[in-house]
Amino acid sequence: MCVGQNTPQTLALDKMERTKKNEEIINQIFDTICIIYDKDELNFDTASELIQKLQNTLNLAKDLDFTDMVMEIWNTTTESDTVKDIIDLVNFKFRKLLTWKPMLLELSLLDDKFKKDLDFFFVKQSLIKRNYITEDRTRIVRLYIAIGHRLFKANLDLNKVMKTIVKMIEDEKAIIKYKEINARKQNNIKLHPDKISEFTNLVVDLYEKGYFVPVDSTIPFSFTDVFKALGESLHTNFQVIPVPGTSKNDATKVHSNTGSNEKVFAEYLLHENRYKLADAIKNEFSIEKGKAIRLLLHVLENSNPPIITIVYGQKKVLHTAMTEFFGRNIGRYQSVFDYKVDEKIDKKDLESISTRLNHILLTRQES
């Protein structure tokens, strides 16, 4: 029996409107036309009932639209997804379309196959005493071929979607690689490994004497931030950082960083209990991704006073920090920061997020 495909409970593409709509349409089409090409299917409808079903199916096929699918799929994937992962996912969703007459890439060859399908169908129907007058046969033939042409175009459109996504992934990787190479060319200075301890003590002196000030006075910085900034510029990982105000030789009063020169998400928050607040945000907003994460950041930025300030050039590292801290897929960088917040269109969502955030802040004050 030809039925629609079963979909796993957890599949990212299920959340995409256009992609899911196309999948549903294609499944409905094949549920109807399988009676013609499938040797194990018999049709007991009258000629008029069958013609009406085929006409409805043709109208349904006209609604297939792959225009928005590129960005839908792109925004749902993560940086860890490979080309194979994405192709496998799409192949699963649209396997009926992709496996239907897969080797016939020319319309002339396809039409020949359609005619064979129809000849087989009419012979099969005659065995169960279902014969059709010439006029009905002509209409069935015309409708089946028209539906087949629509599916042929859908297959071509789906291939274009996949080629575009593959190119976008390759382009993104090329850009990242170019930026990494360019960054190394622009900053080819590294702190000598034998001088790290001496340099660390020197930075402690400079910090305690007030040599470091913020570029933006509204954004506080910590002693650790100083070492992270220096670590980035000098390609050095300061694994042990002295606590300011203690003896430089007191080895017991040190703390280690995470092994990364990037900030953790909590350190972007402008709050006296930033780490507790970060944990609360992570717990409260545990399933949001893409647009919803962008709206959350918008509310944090526009709170009074601001809870976060996103400095120009820090979006990429902030996205990485949030992904690592939340420990899940929060959406690709583009799906978060390419979304333009509209205060009117997004009003209800912004108000909902503000209410949830205010509850977190109020709870933090009372605890």
N, C-alpha and C positions, 0 to 999 in steps of 0.2 A: 504493500500500500504506500502511495506517495504522500507524505505528510510534511509539514514544516519542520525545520531543524530545531533541535533542542539546544538551548543556550546555557552555558555554565552560569552559576549564581554570581560569580565574581568575574566580570569581564568589563574592562574599562569602556569599551565602545558602546555598551548599553545606555550610557548616560548621554550620548550624542543624538540630538533630535533628527537631523537629516540622515545620518548614517543608519540609525535604527529604522527610520521610515523607509529608506530604500531596501533594507533587509526584509522588512515585513512585506513590502510590495512584491519583491522578487519571490518570496516564499509562496505568496498567494497566487502568483502567476503560474508557478510550477505545480501547485496543488490542482490547478485547473487543466493545464495542457498536458499533464503526464498521461491522461487517458488516451492521448493520441500516439505518443511515441513509446510508451511503456507497454511491453508485451503482456505484463501481468495485470494490466488494468482493463476493465470493461466499463462501458458507459450505457446505462439503461434509461437515460433521459430521452425525451422526445426530441425530434430535430429542432423544433422551435426553442425548447429549453436549453439545448446545447448551444445553439447559435447565440442566444441571449447571454449565456455564461461567457462565451468567447468574446462577445462584444464588450461586456463589462470588464473583462480581463484586459482587452486592448485599451480601454479608457484608463484603466489602472496603470498600465505600462507607460502611458503618456505622462504620468506624474513622476516617473523616475528622474531624479535630478542630482547629479554628483558635484554640483558647483561648490558647495560649502564643505565638502568632505575633507579636502586637503587640510584646512586649518583646524577642523574638528579633531581629526586624527592626530595632527601635529601637537595640538595643545594638550592632548590627553597622554601623550607619551612622555617619558622621563629621559634624562640625559644618559641613564644607564641602559636604555633600550637600544638594541642593535637593529640594523636593517632587517635581519632575519626575524627578530621578534615581531616587528610591525607587520611584515609581509605575512607571517604565520597567522597573526591575529586577523588580518583582513581576509586571508584565504579561508579561515574558519567561518567567518561571518557570511561570506558570499560564495561558499564552496559549490552550491547548486548552480549558480551562474557560471562560475569558472570551470566547472567540470562538464558543462553541457556543450557537447560538440566542440571540444577544445582544439582539435586539429584543423578545423575548417575556418580559415582566415579570409576567405574570399566569398563575396555574396553569391556569385554564380554557383560555387560548390555547395554553399549553404542551401540555396534554393533547391538544388537537386536532392539534397538530403531531406528537406522538408517534404518534397513530393513523395519520396520513399516512405517517410513517416505516415503520410496521409493515405497512400495506397495500402499500407499495412493496416492502418486503422479501419478503413472501409471493409477490407476483407475480414478482419477480426469481428467487426460489428455484424457483418452478414451471417456469421456463424451463430449469433444469438438472435437472429431474425430482426436485426435493426438495419433496414435498408433506407436509403435517402433518395428523394427525387433529385433531378439534375440541378434545379435551382438551389436546393438546400446544400447539396454537395459543393456547389460553386461558392456559396457564402462561407461554408466551413473552411474550405481551402484558402479563400482570401483572408479570412480572419486569422487563421493559424500562421500563415506566412507573414502577415503584418505584425503579429505578436513576436514572431521569431526575429524579424528585422529590428524591433525595439530592443530585444534582448541582446542582439549582436552589437547594437550601438552602446548599450549599457556596459557590455564587456570591454569595449574600446575605451569608454569613459573611465572605467575602473582601472584599467591599465595606465591611463594617463595620470590618474590620481596617485598611483603607487610610484610611477616614475618621478613625479614631482616631489613626493615626500622623500624618496631616496636621494634625489639631488639636493634637497634642503638639508638633509642630514650630512651629506658629504660636504656641502658648502659650509655648514656650521663647524664641522671638524677642521676644515681648511682654514677658516677664520681664526679659530682657537689656536691652531698650530702656528699661524702667522703671527698672532699677538704674542705668543710665548717666545718665538724666535726674535721678534722685534724688541720685546722687553729685555731679553738677554743682551741684545746688541746695544741698547740704550744704557743699560746699567751692567757693566762688566766688572764690577768691583765686589770683592769678597773679603770679609775680615779674616785675617790669618788665624787658623785654629789655635796656634800657640799663644795668641794674644787675647783670646776671648775672656779669660779670667781678669786680666789686667784692665781690659776695656770695660768690663762689667763694673768694676770698682770705680772707674772713672765716671761712668754714667750715674752711679749712685751719688757721687759728689755733686755732679752738675744738676741732678734732679733736686737734691736737698738745698741747693743754692738758688733755685728758681730759674734755671737757664731755659726751661721748657714752658711754653705757654700755648694755649689752644689757638688754632686758626680762627675758629668760630667760638666766641665766648659763651654761647648758649649751650655748647656741647661739652660736658665735663670729660676729663680724661684721667686715667689712672696710671700708676707707676708701671703696671704691666703693659699698658698701651704704648708707653715710650719704648719699651724693649721690642714690642711687636713691630712698631714702625721702623725701628733701627734694624731689626731682623730682616724685614722685607727689603730695605734698601741695600743691606750689606750681605744678603744671601746667607744669613747665619741663623741657626736655631739655638736661641738661648735656653737650654734645657733647665738650667738652674738660675733663678733670679733672686738676689738678696732682698730681704725686706728692708725698706728704707728706715733709717733711724736706729739700726742695729750695727754692731761691730762687723766690719768687713771680713774679719777672720772667724766669725761665729758660724761654723758650718751647720749648726743645729737650727738656725733661724733662716731657713730658705724655703722656697716653694717652687715647684716645677710647673711649667705650663703644659698644655695639652700636646705639645710636639708640633703644633701648627702655628704659623705666623698670622693666621686670620682670627678675627674676633669670633667668640661664640655669640649666639643670638642675644643672650641676656645682656651682653655688654653694649648692645645698641640701644637699650632702653634707658630713658632718662628718669630714673626712679630710685629712691633710696634703698628699696628692697628689690632690686632689679632681678635677682636670681629667683626669688620666690614668685615674683610677678610673671616671669617667663614660664615657670612651671605651671602656673595657674592658667595662662593663656594657652599653653600646649594642651592642657586637659580639657579646657572649655571648647576650644576650636579644634576638635580631634579629627574631623572628617573634611573640613573645608579645603578647597584647592583652587588653583587658577584664579578666576575672577573674584571668588570669595576671599582669597588671601590678599588680593590687591585692595579690596574694600576694607579689610581688617587693618592693613597698613595705613590706608587713608584716614581711618578713624583715629588710629594711634598718632598720626602726624598732626591731625587737626583738633586734638583734644586741648583743653585749656587747664593747665599748661600742656604743651606737647609731650607725649610719652616716648616718641621716637622722632628723630630727624634723619632723613635719608639724604646724605651728601651726594652731590654729583659724582658719578664714577664708582659709587659703592653699591649699586643695585645688584650687580652680579655676585659680589661676595656676601651681601645680605641674603640673597636667595639661597646660596650654598649653605650659609650658617643656619637659616631657618630649616632647610631640608634635613641637615644633619641633626639639629636639635629636636625637631618634631619626629624624626625617625621614620618618615614615610614620604610618599609622593605628594608634594603640595602643588604639583603642576609644573610644566616646563617654565623656564625663565620668561619666554615670550608670552605665555598665557597669563602670567602674573603682571609683568610690567608693561606689556604692550596694550593692556586694557586701559582705556581712558575713562576715568570715573566721571559720571554725570550726576550732579547733585539732585536733579529732578527725577531722572529715570531710575536712579538707584536709591531714591529716598527711603523706601521701606526697608531695604536691606541694610542701609547705613544706620537707620534708627534701631533696627534689631541688634546689630553688632554693637552699637553704642550702649544699649541697655545691658547687654551681656557683659561688656567690658566694665561698665560702671558698677555692676554687681560684684565683679572680681575686685575692683579697687576698694569698694566699701567693705567687703569681707576682709581684705588685707589690713584695713585700718582697724577693724574691730578685733582681729586676732592678735 
